[in-house]
Amino acid sequence: METTKNKQIVGLVLGAISVLLPNISNAIPTDNPDTSVGAAIAIIIICLAAMICGIIGIIKSAGARKEATAAGEKKIIATVGLVLSIVGTIYGAILFFVLGVCVACVVCVGAAAAAG
């Protein structure tokens, strides 16, 4: 029982981290043109970390949910962890790809302007 509960808690914590990490990226200032590309790259890395935590959280929560069902235990913590992991993974992926496109556009415009 204890190992199932621990796995459920691990899935819940990873799910919470995957939801919170992209929100931390809102604290990074992007209004300075000289550092905006670097800030965007930092945000992309944070979103990538959120997606990784979310994927691991999905795997851990789904496994803990299956084990809890087989053992006849409550599986609410694993279910919440699974939902948070899915939401965090999707949220991180959206920001990751949107910011990736924005950074690519900014770099292309900067390169075009430099080329004259």
PyMOL commands that set and color helices and strands:
alter all, ss='L'
color gray80, all
select helices_A, chain A and resi 2-27+36-71+76-115
alter helices_A, ss='H'
color red, helices_A
deselect
rebuild
show_as cartoon
